[in-house]
Amino acid sequence: IAIRSSLPVIADKKNLTWLDTNNQHVAGFIRAWENDRVYCLFNFSLQPQKISWYVFKQNNMRPLMLYDHWSEKNYKVGLVSEQLTLQPYQFLILEAADGNKLKVDG
């Protein structure tokens, strides 16, 4: 509840877009509202699962750093050829680490 209260973008405003994780065990979506973006990823497997950093570069957004609101950990977004590992049943609630400072293609 505390995370939801601190992130208005998570409220259900018909603002959910599914992400293509290219991994049948990992579901992901992005919530966008005004200039805010939050990426939510869920590993539904008993095994660690990997996804390409490309997931975060879909929808013309290119964050450089991401902050996980659950673990309070920062992630540096890697190259498309590199991967992020999610541990069994791990979930991430990620936002651009410096707020609205996202590099937008176009």
N, C-alpha and C positions, 0 to 999 in steps of 0.2 A: 504494500500500500504506500509506503514511503517513496519508493521509486516512482510509482504512478503519479503520486501527488507532485513530485518534483519535475516531472516531464509531461507537460500538457500534450505534447505530440502523441503520446501513447493512448490518450483518450480515443474512444471510438468515434471518429469523425468521417467515417467512410474514406479513410486515407491509407489503406493497406494495399501494398503491391507485393505479390509473391516474387521471390528471387529464384533464379535457376542455379541451384548449388551443384548440379551435376553429380549428386550423391544421393541415392535413394534413402539413406538413413538420416540425412540432415535436411530439415525444413527451415526455410528462411523467408523473412519478409522485411520490407522497409515500411516504416510509417513516416509520412511527410506532412508537415503542416507549416505553412508560410516558409520561413528559411530553415526550419529545423528538420533533421533527418535522424531517425533511430533505426538501426539494423538489429533484428532479432533472429537469432540462430538457435536451433534445437537439435541435438544429437539424440536420436531415439534408439540407439544401438548399445549393446553390451560391450562393444569394441570401440577403441578410439577411431575417429573418422577424420579424413582430411578433405578440405575444400580449397580451391584456388582463391588467391586474393582477388581474382577477377570478379568475384561475387560483389565486391564493394565498388567496382568500377562500372557496374551496369547502371542504366538510367542516367547516363551522362554525368555521374557524380564521381569524384576522385578524391576521397579523403586521404590525408597523409598519415594521420594518427587517429586512433580510435580509443575511447575510454569505455570500459565495461562497468556499467552501473551496479552490477551484482557483486563482482569480485573486487571492484575498485582498482582494476589493473589497466595499464595503458598498453596498446598494441601499435607497433609501427606497421603500416600497411606495406607488405612486400610486393615484389614483382609478380606479374601474372603467372610466371613460371614457378613461383614459390607457393607453398601451401600453409594454411592454418590448420592446426590439429585441435579437434574438440574431443575431450575425454568422454568416456561412457556417460550418457545421460546429461552431459554438460549443456548448459544454455548460456548465451551471451546476449546482453542488452547493450549495444554499442552505439556511441554517438561520437561525432568528430571531437577530438580532444580539446581543441580550442574553440569550442562553441560553433559558431556559424562559419568558421574559416575553412570552407571546402573549395577545392578547385573544381570549377564547373567547365566541362568541355563545351565548345561551341564558339 
